[in-house]
């Protein structure tokens, strides 16, 4: 029983970290010990017309055998409209029992708000959110945010069923670094459709002296096997305890496919504790969104859980 509780606790923590990375300031911790959280969801981040707050409490049995306990808070949400939305959330849970579903719930609610905003009825007054956070980057650690080999960029649809493995080096993109207490994190992304390409991308990245000198190069990839309707996926900590598994979990929640993400960390001498996982996930999430790898919640719901995992996370301490 204790083993099951520990497994649920780990899955919950991974999901919480992923949600914080995906939604940033919209995600709020109400009671960390009781696992109570709130997320502010709107139809449009820049110019919101309809907004709703979803409050959730994660019971010990979630996600294995019990759903999150939730509350929908919005002054305009009443009667049949509230019942319809509640039914939609419960249907998502039933379709994905045993899986992490908070992302699916949030995006379903966002879809409902978007549909509502497209109707002719005016929305309630909502304060516009204008505050933006800028991240300054150290010039000597920034790799140009351009494809590694733009001339040889592959021209293929990654969603197609590929019967022949493509053995060309795919284009590699580099994200904007995040620096915290002298540690710097930077994500690198490449489309991949076979494990051989994963090795090729890693080899190419390690040709760069700056990347090769990183304290850790954490990576994860997901390749969709059309014939088996499953995912081939794997991850690597490279000495950063459990970081590969957390990165892969983020990619699962976002339901990305045929892509690998490598996050390099240059350790600056100060231990960051759990913040390092937040930065790793934020780097990865930012580049996946920038390169349009995130999918709709409907697609996520259909394919969630259909994956083949070959995990080889190395357990070492932070350094």
Backbone bond lengths (Angstrom), bond angles and torsions (degrees), N, CA, C in turn:
res aa  C-N    CA-C-N  psi(-1)  N-CA   C-N-CA  omega(-1)  CA-C   N-CA-C  phi
1 X - - - 1.469 - - 1.525 109.92 -
2 X 1.366 114.14 -44.10 1.453 119.16 179.91 1.520 110.40 -62.20
3 X 1.361 115.09 -36.18 1.460 119.89 178.88 1.520 110.82 -62.83
4 X 1.347 115.80 -43.24 1.455 120.92 179.47 1.518 111.01 -64.01
5 X 1.349 116.32 -41.78 1.459 120.69 179.00 1.520 110.89 -62.47
6 X 1.345 115.71 -40.64 1.472 119.69 179.49 1.514 110.69 -64.58
7 X 1.344 116.06 -39.36 1.463 119.85 178.78 1.517 111.44 -65.06
8 X 1.339 116.97 -43.21 1.463 121.06 178.03 1.509 110.96 -63.75
9 X 1.340 116.26 -40.70 1.456 120.95 -179.56 1.525 110.73 -62.48
10 X 1.336 116.53 -42.37 1.465 120.31 179.23 1.530 110.75 -64.66
11 X 1.327 116.63 -43.62 1.467 120.27 179.88 1.521 110.78 -64.72
12 X 1.336 116.31 -38.89 1.461 119.57 177.19 1.531 110.93 -63.26
13 X 1.325 116.80 -44.53 1.465 120.67 -179.50 1.527 111.41 -62.65
14 X 1.326 116.12 -40.24 1.461 119.73 178.37 1.527 110.63 -64.91
15 X 1.328 116.57 -40.21 1.461 119.94 179.77 1.527 110.86 -67.93
16 X 1.323 117.02 -40.46 1.465 121.30 179.25 1.526 110.20 -62.05
17 X 1.324 116.61 -44.69 1.472 120.52 178.77 1.521 110.91 -62.26
18 X 1.336 115.95 -41.01 1.463 120.23 179.84 1.524 110.83 -65.68
19 X 1.326 117.63 -42.64 1.461 121.02 179.92 1.528 110.99 -63.94
20 X 1.329 116.22 -40.12 1.469 119.97 178.10 1.527 110.82 -63.64
21 X 1.343 116.33 -37.61 1.462 120.26 178.61 1.521 111.49 -69.64
22 X 1.326 116.64 -39.24 1.470 120.99 -176.47 1.525 111.16 -71.63
23 X 1.342 116.98 -43.21 1.466 119.88 -169.41 1.520 115.17 -107.34
24 X 1.333 117.88 -7.71 1.459 120.54 173.32 1.520 113.19 56.09
25 X 1.338 116.39 -124.67 1.459 121.44 -174.34 1.525 112.75 -70.26
26 X 1.335 117.19 -16.87 1.468 119.20 177.74 1.530 111.09 -69.33
27 X 1.341 116.81 -23.48 1.460 122.88 -178.20 1.526 108.93 -91.84
28 X 1.331 117.14 127.78 1.465 121.25 -174.94 1.526 110.22 -129.33
29 X 1.334 116.32 133.68 1.462 121.88 176.71 1.532 108.22 -91.14
30 X 1.325 116.51 117.82 1.466 121.47 178.81 1.526 110.25 -90.44
31 X 1.327 116.82 -47.75 1.473 121.93 178.37 1.520 107.73 -147.20
32 X 1.326 115.79 103.54 1.469 120.91 -175.18 1.525 111.30 -64.41
33 X 1.332 117.31 -41.27 1.469 120.89 -177.71 1.528 111.30 -66.74
34 X 1.324 116.30 -40.55 1.466 120.56 -179.19 1.530 112.23 -85.77
35 X 1.332 116.51 0.33 1.466 122.67 -179.50 1.535 111.53 56.21
36 X 1.348 115.31 51.35 1.461 120.93 177.06 1.523 108.38 -111.79
37 X 1.321 116.28 127.63 1.453 121.37 -175.92 1.528 110.17 -136.05
38 X 1.314 115.09 160.54 1.458 120.20 178.83 1.530 108.12 -138.60
39 X 1.314 116.63 141.31 1.452 120.30 175.96 1.517 109.51 -132.05
40 X 1.317 115.41 133.04 1.457 121.87 178.79 1.524 107.95 -91.22
41 X 1.311 116.57 119.71 1.463 122.33 -175.23 1.523 108.83 -115.58
42 X 1.314 117.21 132.78 1.466 120.78 178.65 1.517 110.30 -134.34
43 X 1.337 115.84 162.71 1.458 120.47 -179.21 1.523 111.72 -72.12
44 X 1.343 116.46 -27.78 1.463 120.99 -178.67 1.523 107.45 -148.51
45 X 1.323 117.03 120.87 1.464 121.01 -176.21 1.527 111.03 -63.80
46 X 1.340 117.10 -42.27 1.454 120.89 -176.19 1.525 113.23 -77.68
47 X 1.326 116.81 -35.30 1.460 120.85 -177.67 1.537 109.88 -138.30
48 X 1.341 117.35 71.96 1.474 120.22 -174.16 1.527 113.21 -68.83
49 X 1.316 114.68 136.46 1.458 121.19 175.99 1.532 109.71 -110.33
50 X 1.340 115.62 -41.96 1.465 121.46 178.22 1.528 108.68 -122.84
51 X 1.323 116.46 132.25 1.466 122.08 -178.54 1.525 109.89 -133.05
52 X 1.336 115.41 145.00 1.465 121.82 179.21 1.522 108.17 -142.92
53 X 1.315 117.02 143.00 1.461 121.39 176.12 1.528 109.27 -107.13
54 X 1.317 115.46 123.25 1.462 121.65 176.47 1.524 108.49 -101.57
55 X 1.323 116.76 118.69 1.457 121.23 176.66 1.527 108.56 -106.58
56 X 1.322 116.39 130.79 1.466 120.21 -178.52 1.526 110.54 -129.56
57 X 1.322 115.09 147.06 1.457 121.91 170.48 1.530 106.80 -123.69
58 X 1.317 117.00 129.93 1.457 121.32 -176.54 1.525 109.85 -97.11
59 X 1.338 118.64 108.97 1.468 120.90 177.17 1.530 110.52 -69.83
60 X 1.317 116.93 162.09 1.470 121.18 -177.88 1.524 111.97 -58.76
61 X 1.342 116.75 -28.57 1.472 120.49 -175.74 1.534 112.61 -81.94
62 X 1.345 117.96 -9.55 1.466 120.88 179.41 1.527 109.43 -82.19
63 X 1.337 119.09 138.68 1.462 127.55 5.34 1.524 115.00 -93.97
64 X 1.315 116.96 3.93 1.461 119.62 -173.97 1.509 115.90 -60.70
65 X 1.351 116.01 -59.81 1.466 118.92 -172.39 1.523 114.45 -129.87
66 X 1.327 117.73 2.64 1.466 119.62 -178.88 1.521 110.19 -140.10
67 X 1.344 116.96 147.08 1.466 120.37 178.90 1.523 111.21 -82.82
68 X 1.331 118.66 165.32 1.463 120.52 171.22 1.536 109.57 -64.83
69 X 1.318 116.48 147.51 1.466 120.61 172.13 1.528 106.11 -88.23
70 X 1.332 117.01 126.38 1.466 118.07 -171.25 1.521 112.20 -130.97
71 X 1.336 113.60 161.73 1.467 121.25 175.43 1.522 107.52 -141.88
72 X 1.329 116.61 133.18 1.461 122.52 178.87 1.519 108.23 -101.02
73 X 1.334 117.10 120.90 1.458 121.17 -176.97 1.526 111.10 -117.56
74 X 1.322 116.18 111.57 1.459 122.96 174.84 1.533 107.58 -163.82
75 X 1.329 117.61 128.05 1.466 119.55 -176.47 1.526 113.83 -61.43
76 X 1.326 116.89 -26.31 1.468 120.26 -177.91 1.525 113.06 -87.84
77 X 1.346 117.31 -11.24 1.471 120.82 -174.82 1.531 109.84 -86.57
78 X 1.316 116.58 107.63 1.459 120.62 -176.49 1.531 111.29 -143.92
79 X 1.327 114.77 166.42 1.460 122.14 170.64 1.515 115.44 51.49
80 X 1.327 115.46 -130.56 1.459 121.91 -174.71 1.521 111.73 -64.08
81 X 1.323 116.24 -34.91 1.472 120.37 -179.77 1.524 110.76 -62.37
82 X 1.332 117.06 -42.56 1.470 121.47 176.90 1.525 110.59 -66.07
83 X 1.329 117.17 -42.55 1.473 121.07 -179.51 1.529 110.81 -63.45
84 X 1.333 116.68 -41.91 1.464 120.31 -179.53 1.530 111.17 -63.19
85 X 1.333 116.34 -42.75 1.467 119.98 -179.73 1.528 110.43 -67.24
86 X 1.326 117.11 -41.71 1.475 120.53 177.72 1.525 110.78 -61.32
87 X 1.313 116.96 -41.55 1.469 120.88 178.13 1.526 111.25 -62.77
88 X 1.320 116.91 -38.39 1.473 121.00 179.49 1.525 110.41 -64.29
89 X 1.332 116.93 -42.49 1.464 120.51 179.46 1.524 111.02 -65.65
90 X 1.317 116.56 -41.40 1.463 120.12 -179.52 1.527 111.29 -68.34
91 X 1.325 116.30 -32.79 1.463 120.23 177.01 1.529 110.88 -66.82
92 X 1.346 116.00 -39.39 1.472 120.06 176.61 1.519 109.86 -61.00
93 X 1.347 117.18 -41.64 1.459 119.91 179.07 1.528 111.12 -62.26
94 X 1.330 116.80 -46.35 1.470 121.63 -178.24 1.533 110.71 -61.23
95 X 1.333 116.76 -37.00 1.470 120.98 -179.29 1.525 112.10 -73.71
96 X 1.356 116.56 -17.71 1.473 119.91 -174.82 1.528 111.98 -132.20
97 X 1.330 117.11 39.73 1.467 120.50 -179.50 1.530 109.88 -57.97
98 X 1.328 115.91 132.44 1.459 120.99 -179.49 1.514 113.83 91.16
99 X 1.344 117.42 -4.55 1.463 121.09 -178.41 1.530 110.25 -111.57
100 X 1.319 116.13 161.63 1.463 121.95 175.45 1.528 108.87 -76.10
101 X 1.335 117.12 124.84 1.468 119.23 -170.25 1.532 114.62 -123.67
102 X 1.328 118.55 1.45 1.463 119.37 -175.90 1.530 112.18 -59.06
103 X 1.330 116.85 -41.93 1.476 120.21 179.07 1.521 110.28 -60.99
104 X 1.334 116.96 -43.23 1.471 120.43 179.77 1.525 110.77 -62.76
105 X 1.327 116.17 -39.56 1.468 119.90 178.78 1.527 111.05 -63.60
106 X 1.317 115.97 -47.86 1.473 120.05 -177.41 1.526 110.84 -60.41
107 X 1.335 116.17 -46.09 1.465 119.13 -176.78 1.528 111.82 -72.05
108 X 1.331 117.62 -28.25 1.464 120.10 173.97 1.533 109.81 -65.33
109 X 1.330 115.36 -44.78 1.470 119.50 178.18 1.527 109.93 -62.10
110 X 1.342 116.56 -41.84 1.467 119.84 179.30 1.534 110.63 -61.48
111 X 1.324 116.74 -40.24 1.474 120.43 177.51 1.530 111.26 -60.10
112 X 1.343 115.36 -42.51 1.469 120.04 179.07 1.532 110.29 -62.58
113 X 1.335 116.63 -41.74 1.464 120.72 179.77 1.526 111.35 -66.35
114 X 1.330 116.45 -38.75 1.468 120.26 178.69 1.525 110.32 -64.47
115 X 1.335 115.98 -43.98 1.468 119.66 177.92 1.529 110.65 -61.61
116 X 1.325 115.87 -38.32 1.468 120.39 -179.92 1.532 110.77 -66.96
117 X 1.335 115.93 -38.61 1.464 119.90 -178.38 1.525 111.93 -69.68
118 X 1.328 116.68 -22.65 1.462 120.74 -179.98 1.520 112.28 -81.87
119 X 1.324 116.44 -8.03 1.457 120.71 175.22 1.529 109.73 -80.55
120 X 1.288 117.35 165.66 1.467 121.02 -173.64 1.519 113.28 -75.63
121 X 1.353 117.41 -19.30 1.461 118.60 -176.46 1.525 111.44 -66.40
122 X 1.352 117.26 138.71 1.472 119.83 179.81 1.520 110.75 -71.63
123 X 1.307 116.47 150.31 1.452 120.63 179.62 1.509 111.51 -90.26
124 X 1.343 117.81 165.22 1.460 121.30 177.12 1.518 110.14 -69.67
125 X 1.326 117.73 162.37 1.462 120.83 179.12 1.521 109.06 -69.87
126 X 1.313 115.40 130.00 1.462 121.02 178.60 1.514 108.31 -131.34
127 X 1.324 116.43 133.30 1.461 119.39 178.21 1.518 109.71 -67.83
128 X 1.316 115.15 132.39 1.459 119.80 -177.61 1.525 110.09 -78.21
129 X 1.299 114.81 135.56 1.457 120.77 179.75 1.521 108.50 -93.13
130 X 1.337 116.36 116.43 1.463 118.74 -174.84 1.518 112.96 -118.60
131 X 1.326 115.67 -11.71 1.458 117.85 -176.00 1.516 110.80 -67.58
132 X 1.305 116.83 132.11 1.453 121.83 178.47 1.516 109.34 -124.49
133 X 1.306 115.57 150.51 1.452 120.51 -179.39 1.515 109.02 -113.34
134 X 1.304 115.80 124.09 1.458 120.09 179.84 1.513 109.06 -101.88
135 X 1.307 115.98 141.67 1.464 121.37 178.54 1.517 108.88 -111.95
136 X 1.330 116.04 121.59 1.460 119.53 177.86 1.516 108.69 -86.91
137 X 1.315 116.04 141.45 1.460 120.94 -175.95 1.526 110.41 -118.07
138 X 1.324 115.85 145.30 1.451 120.67 176.32 1.517 109.16 -80.74
139 X 1.351 115.52 126.52 1.463 120.57 -173.66 1.524 112.67 -59.86
140 X 1.340 116.73 -37.80 1.464 118.01 -174.20 1.522 112.44 -73.45
141 X 1.345 118.30 -11.32 1.458 119.92 -179.85 1.521 112.48 -108.91
142 X 1.333 117.18 -3.04 1.463 119.80 -177.86 1.521 110.05 -85.23
143 X 1.307 115.69 126.97 1.458 120.94 171.08 1.510 106.55 -96.78
144 X 1.306 117.08 139.51 1.467 120.80 -176.70 1.514 110.20 -52.68
145 X 1.329 116.89 133.02 1.462 121.45 -178.51 1.514 110.06 -82.60
146 X 1.308 115.66 60.18 1.458 123.91 179.74 1.514 108.53 -133.52
147 X 1.338 118.90 157.06 1.465 120.05 176.24 1.517 110.87 -57.20
148 X 1.348 115.71 143.21 1.457 121.02 -179.87 1.523 110.97 -63.25
149 X 1.337 117.54 -38.81 1.459 121.14 -179.52 1.533 109.57 -135.39
150 X 1.346 117.89 73.38 1.467 120.47 -174.47 1.517 113.57 -61.43
151 X 1.318 117.46 -28.55 1.467 119.78 -178.43 1.516 110.80 -68.36
152 X 1.336 116.13 -34.82 1.458 120.51 -177.77 1.528 112.15 -98.01
153 X 1.329 116.88 19.46 1.467 120.07 -179.73 1.518 110.21 -55.75
154 X 1.338 115.67 132.94 1.456 119.41 -176.49 1.515 111.50 -73.75
155 X 1.311 116.09 143.67 1.463 121.50 177.87 1.516 107.60 -112.52
156 X 1.358 115.33 83.69 1.454 118.49 178.19 1.516 109.44 -152.00
157 X 1.311 115.73 156.74 1.459 122.41 179.62 1.516 108.20 -91.85
158 X 1.341 117.30 113.32 1.458 119.68 -174.85 1.519 112.54 -68.22
159 X 1.309 117.66 -14.44 1.468 119.57 -179.74 1.528 112.01 -84.12
160 X 1.331 117.22 -10.45 1.456 119.75 -178.58 1.525 110.94 -71.99
161 X 1.315 115.94 155.18 1.453 120.47 175.16 1.525 108.68 -79.03
162 X 1.341 116.41 111.39 1.462 120.30 -176.31 1.526 109.42 -97.57
163 X 1.301 117.72 114.58 1.457 120.62 179.50 1.529 110.76 -88.12
164 X 1.318 116.82 -20.59 1.460 121.10 178.46 1.520 108.09 -113.74
165 X 1.313 117.35 129.22 1.450 120.51 -178.40 1.525 110.34 -68.81
166 X 1.317 115.94 132.35 1.457 120.99 177.68 1.518 107.58 -84.71
167 X 1.307 116.83 125.32 1.455 119.88 -173.37 1.521 112.37 -110.57
168 X 1.324 117.47 13.12 1.450 120.17 174.04 1.519 109.30 -81.81
169 X 1.342 115.44 152.54 1.449 120.03 176.18 1.524 109.08 -72.23
170 X 1.333 118.35 121.05 1.466 119.88 179.83 1.532 110.63 -73.76
171 X 1.338 117.50 161.54 1.471 120.08 177.57 1.522 110.25 -66.54
172 X 1.314 116.42 145.85 1.466 121.93 -179.20 1.524 108.51 -119.00
173 X 1.328 115.69 127.71 1.463 121.05 176.93 1.517 109.74 -108.12
174 X 1.326 116.07 150.00 1.460 121.75 -179.88 1.521 109.99 -118.33
175 X 1.334 116.70 133.17 1.460 121.09 -179.07 1.517 112.51 -85.73
176 X 1.317 114.68 176.89 1.467 121.04 178.47 1.528 108.65 -80.65
177 X 1.327 118.00 129.63 1.473 120.59 -177.95 1.523 113.10 -67.31
178 X 1.326 115.07 153.22 1.462 123.03 172.27 1.526 106.90 -118.36
179 X 1.334 116.69 127.70 1.462 121.01 -179.09 1.523 109.98 -117.07
180 X 1.333 115.79 132.53 1.462 121.49 179.03 1.521 108.32 -144.95
181 X 1.325 116.14 120.33 1.475 121.75 177.81 1.532 111.96 49.78
182 X 1.320 114.21 47.55 1.474 124.02 174.29 1.524 113.86 74.10
183 X 1.331 118.31 -3.15 1.462 120.59 171.10 1.524 108.28 -92.78
184 X 1.320 116.78 138.10 1.466 120.90 179.72 1.520 109.89 -122.42
185 X 1.331 114.61 138.20 1.463 122.52 -179.34 1.530 108.06 -121.51
186 X 1.335 116.55 136.76 1.460 120.03 176.05 1.525 109.70 -144.74
187 X 1.336 115.46 134.42 1.467 121.24 -179.57 1.518 110.54 -96.24
188 X 1.336 115.30 147.53 1.462 123.19 174.46 1.528 106.54 -128.91
189 X 1.309 117.60 139.38 1.466 121.73 -174.69 1.523 110.90 -131.66
190 X 1.346 115.62 142.24 1.465 120.51 175.60 1.527 109.26 -147.40
191 X 1.342 117.22 141.40 1.468 119.82 173.32 1.526 109.23 -73.92
192 X 1.329 117.56 133.94 1.464 121.10 179.10 1.523 109.36 -136.57
193 X 1.325 116.14 143.35 1.467 120.61 177.95 1.526 112.13 -125.98
194 X 1.335 117.47 2.53 1.467 120.74 176.78 1.530 108.62 -156.77
195 X 1.339 117.40 153.60 1.466 120.84 -178.17 1.527 113.60 -58.67
196 X 1.340 117.01 -29.56 1.470 118.92 -179.83 1.526 110.80 -62.77
197 X 1.347 116.03 -36.77 1.460 118.97 178.34 1.522 111.56 -65.84
198 X 1.333 116.53 -32.46 1.463 120.58 177.15 1.526 109.87 -59.08
199 X 1.337 116.32 -46.21 1.467 120.88 179.20 1.522 111.36 -64.83
200 X 1.342 116.12 -37.49 1.457 120.40 179.87 1.528 111.50 -65.33
201 X 1.342 115.80 -41.76 1.465 119.94 179.21 1.527 110.18 -64.30
202 X 1.346 117.28 -45.29 1.458 120.63 178.94 1.528 111.42 -59.93
203 X 1.339 115.52 -43.83 1.466 119.89 179.55 1.526 110.85 -61.70
204 X 1.335 116.57 -41.94 1.469 120.77 -179.80 1.526 110.79 -65.41
205 X 1.327 116.84 -42.48 1.458 120.14 179.62 1.526 111.13 -62.75
206 X 1.323 115.91 -39.55 1.466 119.46 -178.01 1.532 112.51 -72.46
207 X 1.319 117.56 -9.81 1.462 120.25 172.13 1.525 110.75 -70.24
208 X 1.327 115.95 -23.25 1.459 120.66 177.99 1.530 108.67 -80.10
209 X 1.311 117.81 121.24 1.466 121.43 -174.30 1.528 112.05 -62.15
210 X 1.340 116.51 -35.65 1.459 119.67 -179.57 1.531 110.73 -65.41
211 X 1.340 116.53 -43.59 1.469 120.25 179.02 1.523 110.37 -68.68
212 X 1.322 116.48 -42.13 1.462 120.70 -179.80 1.530 111.51 -61.49
213 X 1.333 116.65 -28.12 1.468 120.33 -178.58 1.530 112.95 -87.94
214 X 1.336 117.30 -1.24 1.459 120.12 179.98 1.527 110.40 -61.94
215 X 1.323 116.97 147.94 1.463 121.38 178.43 1.527 110.54 -64.47
216 X 1.329 116.33 -40.50 1.462 122.46 177.67 1.525 109.32 -139.19
217 X 1.323 115.95 141.90 1.459 122.27 168.98 1.532 107.07 -123.40
218 X 1.322 115.24 90.69 1.460 121.90 -177.19 1.522 108.44 -83.45
219 X 1.335 117.43 138.92 1.465 117.12 177.61 1.522 111.77 -144.85
220 X 1.336 113.89 160.80 1.464 121.68 174.03 1.525 106.95 -152.24
221 X 1.327 115.55 151.17 1.465 119.01 176.70 1.521 109.88 -144.59
222 X 1.331 115.12 156.07 1.466 122.52 175.84 1.523 108.04 -136.66
223 X 1.329 116.35 124.17 1.464 122.56 178.51 1.521 108.00 -121.42
224 X 1.322 116.30 125.06 1.463 120.15 -177.80 1.526 110.13 -87.31
225 X 1.329 116.15 122.46 1.472 121.80 178.59 1.529 107.90 -94.05
226 X 1.303 116.16 101.88 1.463 121.63 -174.27 1.527 111.71 -60.83
227 X 1.338 117.07 -40.53 1.461 120.26 -175.84 1.528 112.35 -66.53
228 X 1.347 116.59 -35.70 1.467 120.43 -178.90 1.529 112.52 -97.94
229 X 1.328 116.53 -6.00 1.468 121.52 -178.61 1.531 111.27 55.99
230 X 1.327 116.12 39.32 1.464 121.36 179.64 1.521 109.44 -137.04
231 X 1.328 115.01 170.48 1.457 120.96 177.24 1.530 110.75 -105.50
232 X 1.309 115.68 135.88 1.461 122.05 167.58 1.522 105.44 -98.86
233 X 1.323 116.82 119.35 1.459 118.76 -175.45 1.519 110.54 -146.21
234 X 1.311 114.66 156.19 1.459 120.68 -177.70 1.523 108.38 -158.56
235 X 1.322 116.14 167.15 1.459 120.13 178.58 1.521 109.80 -153.22
236 X 1.329 115.44 164.05 1.462 121.27 -177.44 1.529 109.49 -144.69
237 X 1.340 116.22 129.75 1.464 121.42 179.26 1.528 112.75 -77.62
238 X 1.321 116.58 -34.79 1.469 123.02 -172.33 1.532 110.76 51.97
239 X 1.322 115.58 42.19 1.466 120.47 175.11 1.503 115.54 90.27
240 X 1.345 118.72 -8.64 1.470 121.65 177.70 1.535 107.52 -94.74
241 X 1.320 116.17 101.11 1.456 122.91 -169.42 1.528 114.15 -44.98
242 X 1.344 115.54 119.05 1.476 124.10 174.09 1.526 114.66 64.44
243 X 1.328 118.21 6.45 1.474 120.33 -176.56 1.522 111.88 -68.05
244 X 1.333 117.19 -36.67 1.466 119.91 -179.61 1.515 112.16 -63.54
245 X 1.337 116.36 -42.77 1.458 120.73 179.31 1.522 112.03 -64.68
246 X 1.319 116.25 -38.18 1.465 119.93 178.41 1.530 110.86 -67.67
247 X 1.317 116.08 -39.64 1.473 120.40 177.83 1.527 110.36 -63.52
248 X 1.325 116.33 -44.05 1.462 120.13 178.93 1.529 110.85 -63.97
249 X 1.327 116.60 -38.06 1.473 120.20 179.00 1.533 110.77 -62.52
250 X 1.314 116.49 -40.91 1.467 120.39 176.02 1.522 110.57 -59.47
251 X 1.320 116.64 -44.14 1.466 120.94 -179.29 1.526 110.97 -66.03
252 X 1.345 116.59 -34.06 1.468 120.33 176.65 1.521 110.78 -65.88
253 X 1.331 116.46 -45.09 1.462 120.41 -179.47 1.530 110.81 -62.49
254 X 1.329 116.29 -41.00 1.463 120.56 178.59 1.528 112.09 -76.76
255 X 1.338 116.23 -8.90 1.470 123.03 178.80 1.529 112.38 54.98
256 X 1.329 116.64 44.79 1.462 120.35 177.05 1.525 108.82 -82.13
257 X 1.312 116.12 153.55 1.466 118.91 179.37 1.516 110.78 -143.72
258 X 1.329 114.53 154.53 1.464 122.95 178.89 1.523 111.36 55.56
259 X 1.324 114.86 49.77 1.467 120.30 -179.30 1.523 109.41 -154.61
260 X 1.327 115.80 148.79 1.461 120.35 171.49 1.521 108.83 -125.12
261 X 1.320 115.27 146.05 1.457 121.45 177.57 1.523 108.02 -125.43
262 X 1.325 115.56 130.26 1.461 122.08 174.45 1.523 107.07 -114.83
263 X 1.323 117.25 130.35 1.463 120.58 175.83 1.526 108.11 -115.49
264 X 1.333 115.22 118.59 1.455 120.95 177.89 1.523 109.43 -91.88
265 X 1.331 115.32 137.44 1.466 119.48 174.26 1.517 109.57 -124.26
266 X 1.331 114.53 125.73 1.449 120.62 172.93 1.529 107.22 -102.50
267 X 1.327 116.65 110.84 1.466 122.09 -174.53 1.527 109.83 -73.53
268 X 1.340 116.00 132.81 1.458 119.84 -175.61 1.511 115.21 -103.47
269 X 1.338 117.25 7.83 1.462 119.24 176.18 1.518 114.78 99.93
270 X 1.350 117.19 -7.87 1.472 120.71 179.54 1.529 108.63 -117.77
271 X 1.330 116.91 125.27 1.464 120.24 179.15 1.525 110.32 -66.87
272 X 1.329 117.16 132.53 1.463 121.82 -177.99 1.526 113.13 -99.70
273 X 1.332 117.73 -11.55 1.457 120.21 -177.86 1.521 111.06 62.43
274 X 1.343 118.24 -144.40 1.476 121.52 -177.50 1.533 113.86 -62.05
275 X 1.341 116.97 -18.84 1.473 119.11 -179.32 1.524 111.92 -60.73
276 X 1.335 116.29 -26.05 1.473 117.85 -178.66 1.529 111.07 -64.10
277 X 1.335 117.15 -35.68 1.468 120.00 178.62 1.529 110.89 -68.60
278 X 1.324 115.80 -35.97 1.470 119.92 177.14 1.528 110.11 -61.62
279 X 1.330 116.65 -44.06 1.478 119.93 -178.67 1.531 111.29 -68.43
280 X 1.334 116.74 -38.82 1.472 120.18 178.46 1.530 109.75 -61.70
281 X 1.326 116.74 -47.61 1.466 120.53 179.80 1.522 112.38 -66.10
282 X 1.335 117.15 -39.62 1.458 120.02 179.40 1.527 111.36 -63.27
283 X 1.329 116.42 -43.96 1.479 120.65 177.24 1.524 110.33 -57.41
284 X 1.329 115.50 -48.14 1.462 120.96 -177.09 1.522 111.21 -65.49
285 X 1.310 116.23 -46.27 1.465 120.39 -178.70 1.519 110.84 -61.47
286 X 1.341 116.95 -43.22 1.466 120.67 -178.07 1.525 112.35 -59.67
287 X 1.330 117.06 -44.51 1.464 118.83 -177.01 1.529 111.14 -74.80
288 X 1.334 118.29 -31.89 1.468 120.87 176.51 1.523 110.93 -65.78
289 X 1.323 116.40 -40.33 1.464 120.36 177.21 1.526 110.48 -68.38
290 X 1.328 115.52 -44.93 1.471 120.35 -178.99 1.529 111.89 -58.73
291 X 1.312 116.58 -37.00 1.473 120.80 -177.53 1.533 112.15 -95.78
292 X 1.335 116.34 12.83 1.472 122.57 172.60 1.531 114.15 61.43
293 X 1.332 116.42 42.37 1.463 119.84 177.47 1.526 112.65 -94.71
294 X 1.325 117.96 -12.15 1.459 119.58 -179.07 1.518 109.37 -76.87
295 X 1.336 116.04 142.75 1.459 121.20 -175.00 1.514 110.96 -111.76
296 X 1.319 116.30 173.09 1.459 121.72 -179.40 1.530 109.81 -73.13
297 X 1.346 118.04 156.18 1.471 120.34 179.60 1.519 112.54 -62.44
298 X 1.344 117.86 -29.01 1.466 120.03 178.53 1.531 110.33 -64.54
299 X 1.343 116.51 -44.18 1.467 120.20 178.38 1.515 110.32 -65.79
300 X 1.340 116.54 -39.13 1.461 120.40 179.08 1.519 110.71 -61.18
301 X 1.328 116.39 -43.57 1.465 121.20 -177.79 1.517 111.57 -63.45
302 X 1.338 116.48 -36.62 1.460 120.38 -177.64 1.526 112.36 -70.86
303 X 1.337 116.47 -34.14 1.463 118.70 -172.47 1.518 113.74 -107.14
304 X 1.342 117.85 -6.11 1.454 120.30 -178.72 1.525 110.49 -59.67
305 X 1.317 115.52 131.58 1.453 119.36 177.66 1.517 114.23 91.98
306 X 1.346 117.74 -16.74 1.464 119.55 179.51 1.524 108.41 -89.08
307 X 1.308 117.17 77.87 1.454 118.98 -178.29 1.513 111.59 -145.10
308 X 1.315 113.23 157.29 1.457 120.64 176.92 1.517 106.88 -113.73
309 X 1.342 117.08 119.91 1.450 120.12 -174.20 1.527 110.74 -106.44
310 X 1.318 115.54 131.26 1.459 121.16 173.15 1.513 105.12 -128.78
311 X 1.338 116.17 88.46 1.447 119.10 -170.53 1.518 111.00 -101.77
312 X 1.320 114.83 141.22 1.465 119.41 -178.80 1.523 109.42 -138.57
313 X 1.340 115.11 51.23 1.457 120.64 -178.48 1.530 110.08 -67.70
314 X 1.331 116.89 130.61 1.460 121.27 177.64 1.516 108.87 -95.63
315 X 1.316 116.84 132.39 1.452 121.29 -175.87 1.527 110.19 -98.63
316 X 1.333 115.16 104.40 1.456 120.02 175.04 1.512 108.70 -137.26
317 X 1.315 116.92 169.87 1.460 120.42 -178.09 1.519 110.51 -82.71
318 X 1.365 114.57 163.44 1.462 119.88 177.28 1.515 109.07 -70.90
319 X 1.343 115.62 134.99 1.463 121.76 172.98 1.502 109.30 -163.45
